[in-house]
Amino acid sequence: MANPRILDKRRRSIRNIRKITRTMELIATARFKKAMDRASAATAFTNRMTTLVKDLLASGLEVQHPLLETRSDTRHATMLVLTANRGLCGGFNGNLQRAGFHRWHELTSAIPNCRLEVVGKRGIAALKFRGITPHESYTHFEDKPTFEEVDVIASRYLEEYIAGKLDRLDVVYTKFESIARQHVVIETLLPLGGIGSGTSPGTARGAEASSTPAASGGRTSLYEFLPSPESILEEVVPASFKIKLFKCFLDSAVSEQIARMVAMKAATENAGDLIHRLSMQYNRARQSRITSELMDVIGGVEALS
Amino acid sequence: MEKIAKEVSSSHISVLCVVHNVGRLAEYLPTHATIHLMANTNFTSPVVLRCIVVTPEATVLDAPCEFVALPLFDGEAGIAPGRAPMIGRLGYGELRVRQGGKVSRYYVDGGFVQVANNMVSVLTNRAMSSESLDAAAAEERLKSVIASHAVGPAEMATREREVAQARGQLRVARR
């Protein structure tokens, strides 16, 4: 026979948990909205950048930049994994770790010098558990990564790449597609596939290819370039790398909040179900206790009479 | 204008005229004449620029204005309505935007500008209004950067950039 008091105690504790998870859901919703606003501001920037690059390429410019060229032998590679600082967000961190480890083993077996860099306490903890020490770890990126913070990392990568200390940069993060769809992707940001930031390397290359024949027929661009298209391109390429990396951080932040929202919503619903079930058990236990007590009383009365 | 209006009223030939004030044209025309306004063309007000300043984090400014002064990499450039299309590289300096006689000033931290169709889009890493700048902090940074030693081309380039940034900020903050 279940003890009604113990059941009631459990029910109360689950109610408390439900309160907490609901609050966390609400907080995640609010943070998601803020992160989403920031992400859309970044999209506005990328869109303008893309139009600028398109107009730049229409001037019949030879697209050549050290950052765009694939190196024949890759000797130094860096992998950056963007995880969350906090847990309780469903499979968010787990998926990243799984994809990250898989790629890390591939990289280390193919390339002699590999560096592993991790963002987020969860990723660091997972690495520690597996006995891997990351070469660099960051925990200062909360749900609002600023461009300045990302700029520091991005500039370091650019410097290393130009100096020949880095040949390839992979970023493992959760890409935000829509509110209902986010998935882990591994993107190779260096060398840059194309400079149409915001577009995938394949389409950017297509745009470049299509602009070249038009340009060979004479410079049709209406634009006046100050100082020259080449010098602007030289600045645009690093800038588009930086914004791409920043976009990864923003996507990751948005996806984390969505994952937490979904996880906490499920937890709240689960707690509700549990409370319902426990209430039923509790009522039954209470009723059966009352019934047995009554039976005792009736039995006693019958014995006396 | 009077002559055109008379011709229009006496014949069926349609005349396309570009005017800045439709109200005045209507005065000359007989009452039965109709005025067709071309789409996308605002005849009633003088042509204005639209200035958009975006950073990766936010859209700092998106407003109509009459005149924009840009800090290009080698000096200032003024943009008035009707400017020929242009793409330029920005330096570290002051962006002035005149809206209805009121001038607002911003510090712009490098980037690019694209001018086309009376639209000035400024793409920059950082844009701050002049009020939010701290002159004392900028001066201190300038002093510390000048005092620092740089070895190698990469460090020298960074130092040069930091000096230019600090000087730009100082210039905007002090005015």
Boltz contact constraints between the chains, C-beta under 6 A:
constraints:
  - contact:
      token1: [A, 41]
      token2: [B, 57]
      max_distance: 6.0
  - contact:
      token1: [A, 41]
      token2: [B, 58]
      max_distance: 6.0
  - contact:
      token1: [A, 41]
      token2: [B, 59]
      max_distance: 6.0
  - contact:
      token1: [A, 42]
      token2: [B, 56]
      max_distance: 6.0
  - contact:
      token1: [A, 44]
      token2: [B, 54]
      max_distance: 6.0
  - contact:
      token1: [A, 44]
      token2: [B, 59]
      max_distance: 6.0
  - contact:
      token1: [A, 45]
      token2: [B, 54]
      max_distance: 6.0
  - contact:
      token1: [A, 45]
      token2: [B, 56]
      max_distance: 6.0
  - contact:
      token1: [A, 48]
      token2: [B, 54]
      max_distance: 6.0
  - contact:
      token1: [A, 48]
      token2: [B, 121]
      max_distance: 6.0
  - contact:
      token1: [A, 48]
      token2: [B, 123]
      max_distance: 6.0
  - contact:
      token1: [A, 52]
      token2: [B, 112]
      max_distance: 6.0
  - contact:
      token1: [A, 52]
      token2: [B, 114]
      max_distance: 6.0
  - contact:
      token1: [A, 147]
      token2: [B, 56]
      max_distance: 6.0
  - contact:
      token1: [A, 147]
      token2: [B, 57]
      max_distance: 6.0
  - contact:
      token1: [A, 222]
      token2: [B, 85]
      max_distance: 6.0
  - contact:
      token1: [A, 223]
      token2: [B, 85]
      max_distance: 6.0
  - contact:
      token1: [A, 223]
      token2: [B, 87]
      max_distance: 6.0
  - contact:
      token1: [A, 224]
      token2: [B, 84]
      max_distance: 6.0
  - contact:
      token1: [A, 224]
      token2: [B, 86]
      max_distance: 6.0
  - contact:
      token1: [A, 225]
      token2: [B, 87]
      max_distance: 6.0
  - contact:
      token1: [A, 226]
      token2: [B, 72]
      max_distance: 6.0
  - contact:
      token1: [A, 226]
      token2: [B, 88]
      max_distance: 6.0
  - contact:
      token1: [A, 232]
      token2: [B, 89]
      max_distance: 6.0
  - contact:
      token1: [A, 235]
      token2: [B, 89]
      max_distance: 6.0
  - contact:
      token1: [A, 243]
      token2: [B, 56]
      max_distance: 6.0
  - contact:
      token1: [A, 246]
      token2: [B, 56]
      max_distance: 6.0
